[in-house]
Amino acid sequence: MNGKKIFAGESNNEGTFDVPIPASTSGLTFEATGYRTIITPIHVLGKSEKGDRFRVYFKMIALDSQQVARPVNSLPKDKTQSAQEDDIPKSHFQVRDAYLGKPLTAKICLTFTRTGRTYCLDTDSTSAPTASFVGDLENIDLKVTSNGFQDYEGKLKLLPTQKGDVFYQIKLLKVVLPILTMKLNGPDSLQIEYRSKGGAFVYLPYIKGRPWKELFNENEPVGEQTMVAVQVGSNTVLGSESYTVKPGLNFKAIRIRDSGPQQNIPIAANKGITSKRPTGAETELSTITVKAKLTERRRTNTPDVLADSTATGSFTQTTLYFDQSSYILRTNTKLTLDSISEFLRKQRNLKAQVTGHTDNVGSRNLNVSLSEYRARVVANYLQQKGVQSQQIVSRWKGPDLPVASNDNEANKVKNRRVEIEVVPR
């Protein structure tokens, strides 16, 4: 705040915490011993009330996992080994996506701290360029940059008994900003649908007596957006707010109050819409609370996505996985849904049967609702990508159809899923 770094709070052993954030805060820094620090600017969009709570999620990666060094003679023979014919030892570099493992086009700069000389080279998605070093290899600063990914800075990692050529692999974290996290406040007496124009969420359904309460969306488009609250079963607009998403982490609270009859306005004309504004005292934000969970990359036998595909590239059965008690789509899940939506747009004679499932933790009724949320989120995403509503059938089974026994966490992970089956219409 105001150019100073102030300690805000510490997480528990599970990586979750509540952080009160004063309105004058310009950025957040998440630090964990042994992990890369996350720094993000924050923006509060419009007005909010003291005590508004927002939920955010961040992934962290261990420091020592971002730079991997191996002797070239320990690697399978490939074109990088041709450099061994030279008398001067060389270092070979490749840059990859830390989570997907894909090679990246990047710039690597090596700075010799004793002389201040900097040597830069470019990598592409297939090759591993080489840089020649003469003499002492110590005291070299390494900086790696790639478009759309967080910069990596560190010391060049040396092998304990380094001789001959060395292969370096640097892993980069993708930049997921801007992020939009929303708190949707509406009385239980109102049945509300939220509809967004300009953002990723085109239509947010009202589900069985409970309107949506919060949203968390990564890679939100920067610029002007509008959220409209509509009474279920009609085109009665209960409230409409416009806001501008900025680079960084964006907090937005939308508050709808039951203040009597509202004007009935066709939704098709909701651009520049005017409606009765919510009443009641609203103050400038003094303190908001971020309820956050930081998760590290864990090795697991259960991937983000499992798919059975035919040789022609069609999708027959796809399983998407979710975090516990969450219906938020993972990044890898969105990539898979993008492929499925492209396939369905070209095959109008097919439809997707979307079925939501959960583990057995908690009450059955809540799990049934959670499985419904998961199924609807997937169905909505497919529609946003151009799939016709007639091509999507949504259903939900709660904990009733597990694919693994719920006797341990490894099996429960497999049951937190949505299954998509592509069949003829």
N, C-alpha and C positions, 0 to 999 in steps of 0.2 A: 504494500500500500504506500502511495505517495513516494515511490522510489526506494522504499525500504522493504527488506525481507523479514517477515514476522511469522514465528511459529504458530500454526493454527491447530494442530492436533496430531495424534498418533493412532494408528490402526491397532486392532486386536490381532491375535495370532492367525486369524483367517483372512486378514487383509481388508477388513471392512471398518468403516469409521464414519462418524458424523462430524462435519466441519462447519462451524459458523463463519460466514463470510460477510464482512462489512461492505457497504455499497461502494466505498472508495477503492476496493480491491481491483487491481488491473491485471493480475495474473495469478496462476496457481502453479506450484512446484511440488511434484510427488517424488519423494526420495525413499529408497530402500537400500540398505547395506548390501553390496554385491550386485546391484542391478542398475541399469541405465536410468538416469533421471528423466522424468517427463515434465516439460514446461509448456504451459499453454496460456495465452491471453484469455480473459473472460469478458463477456459483455452481458449486461442485464438489459433486456429489450423492453422498453416501456416501463410501466408502473407495476409494482408488486407490493404485497403487504408483509409486514414484519413476521418472520417465522415461516415463510413459504419454504417448502422442502423440495429438493430436486435430487434425482438419482442419476449417478454417472458411473461409467465402467471404463477402466483402463487396463491394458495388458502391458506387462513389463518383461524385459528379457535380461538374463544374467550377463554381467560384464564379460566374463571369460568365455561366454558362448558366442560372442560376436566376432571374435577373431580366432581362427583355427590355423595352426601352423603344422605342416607335416614335411618330412624329407621327401624329395621327389622320388627317390628310389623305393619308397614304401607305397607309391601310388601305382595303379595300372599303367602300362605303357601307353602313351599317347603323344601328341605332337609337342607337349611341353618338355618332354624328355630329350628332345633333340638339342636343347641348350647344354646338355651335359658334355657335349663334344668340345665345348669351349673350356679354356683353362680357368676363366674367371667365374666364380660361383654366381649364380643368378637367383633372383627371387621372382616367383610367378604369382600373379594375383587373379582372383575371381571374386566377383561380388554377387551375392544372392539375396533374395527375399527371405527374411528370417522365419516366416511362417509357412510360406508356400514352397520355398526351396528353389524357385525359378532364378536362373542367372539374369543379371541386370546390366544394362548399359550405365556406366558410372565413371566418375573421375577420381583418381587416386593421387594424392599429393604427399610426398615424403620430404620432410624438412630435417636437415642435419643441424641439430641444435648447436654444435660447436662452431660451425661456420655460418649458419643462417641460410645456407643454400637450399632451395626447394626444387624438387624434381617431380613433375606431374606426368601421368599417363592416363589414357582412356581405355576402358574395357567395353566390350560389347556383350551381347547375350550368349555368345558361343565360345569366344576365345579367352585365353588366359595370358595377357601380355606379360612380357618380362621386363625387369629393370635390373641393371648390372650395378653391383656395389664393389668398390675397391677398398680394401683395408677394413677398419673397425666398423662393425655394423651397429654398435650400440648408440644410444642417445639419438634415435630417429623418431620424430613425431609423425604420426600417420593421420591423415584426414581423408575420408571417403564421402563423396556426395553423389546422389542420384535423384533425378526428378521424381517427385512424389513420395520420397522416402526421407526419414530423419537422417541428418548428418551423423557420421561416426568419427570420433576423435579419440586417439589413444597412442600409446607407445608401440613401436613395432615389436611384436612378440618374438623372442628368440628361443630356439630350442636349447635344452641343457648342454648338449654336445653337438653344436651345429657345424656340419661339414658338407660341402657340396651344395647343390641346388635345393631350394625350399619352395613349397607351394603354400600360399596363403589364401584362405577363404574368409571373406568378411561378410557378415550377415547384417542387413539393414531392416529397420522397422518401418512399415508404411505409415505415412502421414494420413490420419483419418479426419483431420480437421477440414472444414468447420464441422462442429458438432452442435446439434440443436436438441436441448432437453426441455421439455414442456411440462408444466403442471396445469392440469385442466380441472378447475373447481366449479362444480355445479351442484345444486341441491338435489337430494334424493327424490324430491317430489316431481322433478322434471325428467322427462325422458329425452335425452339429448343425443343427436348425431353431430360429429365434428367433421367439417369438410374443408380441406385445404386447397388453395389455388396458388400454384407457383412452386410448391415444395414437393417433397417425395410422397407425402401422405395425401392422396387425392380424396380418399373417402374413409372415414373412421366410423365403423358401425356401432350402434348401440346394442349391447348384448345382454339379454335376459335381466333387465332391471338394474344393470350396473353400467353407467357410462364410463368411457375411458378416463383414467385419472392421470396418467403420465405417459410421456413418449420420450424415447431416446433414439436419435437418428444420427448416424455417422455420415460424413461426406455430404452434408446438406448443401444445396445450392446457395451461393452467396447472392444477396439481393432482396428485393421486395417480395413479401409473401402475405397472404391473407388467410385467416382462419375464421370460418363461419360456424356458429352453433345453431342447429336447426332442431325444432321439436319433432320427435319421431312421429311418423304417420302423416305429416303435413309439410308444407313449405314455410311454416311460420319461423321467421328468423328471431332467435332469442338474443343474439349478440354477434358482432363482427369486429375483428381487430386486424389491423395491418401492422407489419413490423419488418425490419430490415436485418437479415442475417449477415453477420460480419465474420471475417476470418477468426478462428479460435473457438472457444466454448461459449455457446449462447444459452442464456437462461430466459425463459419466457413463461409468465403465468397468465392464464386466461380465466377470468372469473365471471361466471354467469349466475345472476340472482333471479329468483322468482319474484318479479315486480309487477305482476299483472299481465293483462293481455298485450301481445305484441302485434306488430304489423305483419300481415301475410304478404310475402314478396316472392315471386317466382325465383327459384334458385338459378335458373338459366341466365338470369340477368343480375347475378350477384357481384359483378365487377363494379366497383365503385358504389357498393351497396350502402344504404343508410338505414339504420334501424334504431330502436330505442336502446340507449346505452345503459349498462348496468348501473344501478343506484347504490348508495352506501358510501361510507367514508373510505377513500383510498389514499394512501400516503406513499411518499417516495420510499424505496427500499432502504431499510436501515440494517437489517441482518437477514440473510437467508441461510439455509442449512443444506449442505450437500451430503447426501448419504451415498457413500462411494464404496465400491468394491474393486480392489486391484487384484488381478489374477496373473500369475506367471504362466508361461507356456509349459504345459505338462505333457509328458510322454504317456500315451494311452493307447490301448488296443482298439478303441472306438474312434474312428475318424469323424470329421465334421459331416461328411456326406458319404453314403454308400449308394452306388448305382449299378444296375444291370443294364447294359446297352447292347443293342444288336450291332452287327458288323457294319450296317449302313448308317449308324450314328443316331438312331432313334432311341427314345427312352421307354422302357417297359416298366421298371420298378425302381424308384428312388427313395431313399430314406434320409431325412434331414434331422439333425440332432440339436437339442436346445440345452441351455444351462438350467440348473435346478430352479424351479418356481419362476421361470422366465419364458416369455413368448417373443423375445427380441431375436431377430434374424442375425446369425453370425455372418461375417464377411464372406467366408467360403460358401455359405448357404446361398447368399445373394448371387454369387457367380454361377452356381449351379442352376438357380431359378432363371437367370438370364438366358442360359442355354436352352432350358426347357421351354421358356416362353417363345424364343425364336423358332424352335421346332414346331410348337403348337400353332403359331401364327401361319406357318406354311402348310399345316395339315389340319384344315378346318373340319375334316371328317373324323377327327379324334377328340377325345375329351380327357381331362385329368380328374381322377378321383382322389381327393385330398382328405386324409384321415388323421386326426390328431390323437396323441396318446400321452400318458404320463406314467411316472412310477407310482408307488403306493404310499408315499410319505404324505401324512396329513389326511384330512377328511375326504371321503369319496366325492361329495358334492363339489368341493373346491377344485378337486382334480379334474372332474368332468368339465367345469367351467374353464380351467386352464387349457385343457385339450381343445376346447372350442376356440379359445383365443388363438392358440397356435395354428389351428387349421384355417381360421379366418385371415390371420396375418399372411400366411402363405398364399391363400386365394387372392387376397387384395393385391399382393405384390405381383402376381401373374397378370391380373387385370391392368395394373399400372403399366406393365410392359407390353400391352396390346392384345392380350388373350381375351377372346370374347367370353362374356359371362356364361353363355350357353355351353361353353367348353369346360366348365369347372363345376364339379359337384363336391361340396364340403360336408364332412361328418366328423364326429368326435366320439371317442370311446372311453376317455378317462383312463383309469388304471386296469380296465377289465380285460385287455388283450395284451399282456406283456409278452415280449419275445425272449425274456430271460427272467429267472427268478429274482425277486427283490431282496435277496438275502445279504447282499453286500453292495458297496458303492459302485464297483466295477460293473455289476449287472444292472443297477438302477440307471446308470448313464445310458445304457442301451435302450431303455424304455422311455426316455424323455425325447420323443421323436414325432415327426410327421411323415407319413408314408404317402407317396404320390404314385399312382398307377395310371398309365396311359392306356386307354381302351377305345374301341370304336364307339361312335355316338349312336 
